[in-house]
Amino acid sequence: MKTRANRLVSMLLAGALCLSLLAACAPKKKELTRYSTVFYDVFDTVTQVIAYCESEEVFKTQMDALHADLVTYNQLYDIYNDYPGVTNVKTINDNAGKAPVEVDDRILSMLELADQMYATTNGKLNIAMGSVLNIWHNYREAAEATETDADNKLPGMDELEAAAQHCDINNVIIDEDAKTVYLADPDMRLDVGSVGKGYAVEMVCQAAEARGLTSALVSVGGNLRAIGTKPDGSQWTGGVENPWNASDLYTASSMLSGAINMSDMALVTSGDYQRYFVVDGQRYHHLIDPDTLFPSTYFNGVTVLCSDSGLADCLTTGLFCQPLEDGLKIVESLDGVEAMWCTPDQQIITSSGWDAHLKN
C-alpha cells in the first residue's frame, strides 16, 4: 500500500509540474487599452466609437475599416445623391416604371428585411412611402431656410393623398435570382431612412467582429450597438434620451434614469424631437403615420432593445406609428425584443422583459 501511495503522490506531483510548465510557456493575453474616435461624414450624423484594442495601431486599422464600411453603406442607401460607379437606392428610384435595376447584395438584404418588417409592424414600417415622405422632407427643408417660424407652411392633404396613391409595397418587385429591384409604379419612390442606418450599423459591427474586434460600443446618431463586453467582463451600458428634455448633446440631465446593459445588443430610439419644424407653435416631426399621412401623435419616443440593430431600427418606426396595445402585442410576440414607450402625458411604459436589462 505504501508503494502505491508513493507512486500516486509522484504522479500527482509530476502532473502539477507539467501544468505549471505549460502555463509558463503559454502566451500571455495582451492587455487591452481603451480608445475612441468620432466620424462626421456618414448618414448625416455623428458616429462615435469606443473600443478596447491591443494597441493604437490595431485600433486605427479597425476604425479605418469600420469607417470605410459605413461610407459604402451610406452611398448604397442614399436616396438623394449619385456616386461614381455606385448603383444605389436613388438609382432604383430614378428607374421607377422603366426597368429593373441590378443592385448590390447589401441593398437586396436590407430591402428584404424591410419587406418582412412591413408585415410585422402591420404596415406601419413602409419603405415604399417615399413619395409622401419626400413632400414632408421638402417642407421641412423650406422651414429650415426661413428666418422665423412664422413663414413655415404645412403640406396640403390633397398633395399628400395624391402621393399616397403611389405607396403600395407590392409594387416593389425584388428578383433574388437576378439581383434586381423594380418599382412597377413610375411615381413610386423608396425611402429607407427607417431601416438603412440601423441595418448598416449591424452589418458594419458584424464585419468588425469578423476582423477580430471583441470589445466596442458603436453609436451612429444615437443608434447604439455593443460588441462583446468590456475587458474586465462588465457589460456595456446605454441610455435613452429624455424626449421631454432632449438636448443636442447627451448629458445626464437629458437622459432618462436607468442605464441599460447591452453587451452584444442594439439600442435604438425614434423620437419626435429629432427632426422637425414648427408651424403655428406646433412641432411637426419626420415620423409619418401611413394612415393619417401626418406626423404620428401616439408617442414622443419609442426605444427598442434587441440583438440586431436593423431589426431595432425598423421596429422603432413601426411601433411609433401605432397604438400602444398593438405595439405591445408585436414586441411580446418577438423573442429577445424589448421596448419602451414615452407617451405625450409623460408616462413611460415598458415591455415585460425590459427591467431585466437595467443596470443594478
Solvent accessible surface area in square Angstrom, and as a share of the most:
residue,aa,sasa,rsa
1,M,184,0.82
2,K,171,0.72
3,T,86,0.50
4,R,169,0.62
5,A,53,0.41
6,N,96,0.49
7,R,143,0.52
8,L,102,0.51
9,V,81,0.47
10,S,65,0.42
11,M,124,0.55
12,L,118,0.59
13,L,119,0.59
14,A,52,0.40
15,G,34,0.32
16,A,59,0.45
17,L,110,0.55
18,C,74,0.44
19,L,124,0.62
20,S,62,0.40
21,L,101,0.50
22,L,118,0.59
23,A,73,0.57
24,A,86,0.66
25,C,106,0.63
26,A,54,0.42
27,P,129,0.81
28,K,190,0.80
29,K,193,0.82
30,K,140,0.59
31,E,156,0.70
32,L,59,0.30
33,T,69,0.40
34,R,131,0.48
35,Y,46,0.18
36,S,69,0.45
37,T,36,0.21
38,V,62,0.35
39,F,29,0.12
40,Y,162,0.61
41,D,88,0.46
42,V,1,0.00
43,F,36,0.15
44,D,150,0.78
45,T,36,0.21
46,V,63,0.36
47,T,0,0.00
48,Q,86,0.38
49,V,1,0.01
50,I,43,0.22
51,A,0,0.00
52,Y,39,0.15
53,C,6,0.04
54,E,89,0.40
55,S,42,0.27
56,E,118,0.53
57,E,135,0.60
58,V,60,0.34
59,F,16,0.07
60,K,124,0.53
61,T,90,0.52
62,Q,13,0.06
63,M,8,0.03
64,D,76,0.40
65,A,26,0.20
66,L,0,0.00
67,H,47,0.21
68,A,55,0.42
69,D,35,0.18
70,L,1,0.00
71,V,43,0.25
72,T,45,0.26
73,Y,17,0.06
74,N,32,0.16
75,Q,48,0.21
76,L,11,0.06
77,Y,10,0.04
78,D,20,0.10
79,I,36,0.19
80,Y,106,0.40
81,N,77,0.40
82,D,97,0.50
83,Y,52,0.20
84,P,133,0.84
85,G,93,0.89
86,V,45,0.26
87,T,51,0.29
88,N,1,0.00
89,V,0,0.00
90,K,42,0.18
91,T,35,0.20
92,I,2,0.01
93,N,9,0.05
94,D,68,0.35
95,N,41,0.21
96,A,6,0.05
97,G,31,0.30
98,K,151,0.64
99,A,43,0.33
100,P,82,0.51
101,V,14,0.08
102,E,122,0.55
103,V,10,0.06
104,D,46,0.24
105,D,76,0.39
106,R,92,0.34
107,I,0,0.00
108,L,11,0.06
109,S,40,0.26
110,M,0,0.00
111,L,1,0.00
112,E,49,0.22
113,L,30,0.15
114,A,0,0.00
115,D,71,0.37
116,Q,114,0.51
117,M,9,0.04
118,Y,71,0.27
119,A,77,0.59
120,T,43,0.25
121,T,0,0.00
122,N,95,0.49
123,G,13,0.12
124,K,23,0.10
125,L,1,0.00
126,N,19,0.10
127,I,3,0.02
128,A,0,0.00
129,M,8,0.04
130,G,4,0.04
131,S,17,0.11
132,V,0,0.00
133,L,41,0.20
134,N,64,0.33
135,I,19,0.10
136,W,3,0.01
137,H,37,0.16
138,N,77,0.39
139,Y,58,0.22
140,R,22,0.08
141,E,92,0.41
142,A,58,0.45
143,A,10,0.07
144,E,124,0.56
145,A,86,0.66
146,T,47,0.28
147,E,170,0.76
148,T,77,0.45
149,D,79,0.41
150,A,95,0.74
151,D,83,0.43
152,N,13,0.07
153,K,148,0.63
154,L,56,0.28
155,P,5,0.03
156,G,39,0.38
157,M,82,0.37
158,D,118,0.61
159,E,75,0.34
160,L,0,0.00
161,E,82,0.37
162,A,60,0.47
163,A,13,0.10
164,A,30,0.24
165,Q,134,0.59
166,H,50,0.22
167,C,17,0.10
168,D,68,0.35
169,I,16,0.08
170,N,116,0.59
171,N,44,0.22
172,V,19,0.11
173,I,83,0.42
174,I,47,0.24
175,D,60,0.31
176,E,113,0.51
177,D,141,0.73
178,A,50,0.38
179,K,83,0.35
180,T,24,0.14
181,V,0,0.00
182,Y,56,0.21
183,L,1,0.00
184,A,43,0.33
185,D,19,0.10
186,P,79,0.50
187,D,78,0.40
188,M,0,0.00
189,R,91,0.33
190,L,1,0.01
191,D,23,0.12
192,V,5,0.03
193,G,53,0.51
194,S,23,0.15
195,V,0,0.00
196,G,2,0.02
197,K,52,0.22
198,G,0,0.00
199,Y,22,0.08
200,A,0,0.00
201,V,1,0.00
202,E,4,0.02
203,M,48,0.22
204,V,1,0.00
205,C,0,0.00
206,Q,82,0.36
207,A,33,0.25
208,A,0,0.00
209,E,67,0.30
210,A,94,0.72
211,R,103,0.37
212,G,48,0.46
213,L,5,0.02
214,T,89,0.52
215,S,3,0.02
216,A,0,0.00
217,L,24,0.12
218,V,1,0.01
219,S,14,0.09
220,V,0,0.00
221,G,29,0.28
222,G,24,0.23
223,N,2,0.01
224,L,24,0.12
225,R,13,0.05
226,A,0,0.00
227,I,1,0.01
228,G,16,0.15
229,T,55,0.32
230,K,60,0.25
231,P,69,0.43
232,D,119,0.61
233,G,50,0.48
234,S,50,0.32
235,Q,81,0.36
236,W,9,0.03
237,T,39,0.22
238,G,8,0.08
239,G,27,0.25
240,V,6,0.04
241,E,20,0.09
242,N,28,0.14
243,P,8,0.05
244,W,70,0.25
245,N,74,0.38
246,A,42,0.33
247,S,50,0.32
248,D,153,0.79
249,L,132,0.66
250,Y,124,0.47
251,T,65,0.38
252,A,99,0.77
253,S,81,0.52
254,S,1,0.01
255,M,52,0.23
256,L,25,0.12
257,S,116,0.75
258,G,41,0.39
259,A,43,0.33
260,I,3,0.01
261,N,31,0.16
262,M,0,0.00
263,S,18,0.11
264,D,72,0.37
265,M,31,0.14
266,A,0,0.00
267,L,4,0.02
268,V,6,0.03
269,T,33,0.19
270,S,10,0.07
271,G,0,0.00
272,D,12,0.06
273,Y,24,0.09
274,Q,85,0.38
275,R,125,0.46
276,Y,85,0.32
277,F,10,0.04
278,V,36,0.21
279,V,13,0.07
280,D,142,0.74
281,G,73,0.70
282,Q,100,0.45
283,R,94,0.34
284,Y,24,0.09
285,H,12,0.05
286,H,33,0.15
287,L,11,0.06
288,I,10,0.05
289,D,5,0.03
290,P,30,0.19
291,D,111,0.57
292,T,74,0.43
293,L,13,0.06
294,F,51,0.21
295,P,12,0.07
296,S,4,0.02
297,T,109,0.63
298,Y,84,0.32
299,F,7,0.03
300,N,21,0.11
301,G,3,0.03
302,V,0,0.00
303,T,1,0.01
304,V,0,0.00
305,L,1,0.00
306,C,2,0.01
307,S,70,0.45
308,D,44,0.23
309,S,0,0.00
310,G,0,0.00
311,L,41,0.20
312,A,0,0.00
313,D,12,0.06
314,C,0,0.00
315,L,0,0.00
316,T,0,0.00
317,T,18,0.10
318,G,0,0.00
319,L,0,0.00
320,F,0,0.00
321,C,0,0.00
322,Q,3,0.01
323,P,45,0.28
324,L,40,0.20
325,E,112,0.50
326,D,55,0.29
327,G,0,0.00
328,L,47,0.24
329,K,147,0.62
330,I,16,0.08
331,V,2,0.01
332,E,88,0.40
333,S,85,0.55
334,L,51,0.26
335,D,146,0.75
336,G,59,0.57
337,V,6,0.03
338,E,26,0.12
339,A,0,0.00
340,M,12,0.05
341,W,0,0.00
342,C,2,0.01
343,T,17,0.10
344,P,77,0.48
345,D,97,0.50
346,Q,114,0.51
347,Q,102,0.45
348,I,83,0.42
349,I,41,0.21
350,T,47,0.27
351,S,4,0.03
352,S,97,0.62
353,G,20,0.19
354,W,7,0.03
355,D,95,0.49
356,A,92,0.71
357,H,54,0.24
358,L,61,0.30
359,K,115,0.49
360,N,192,0.98
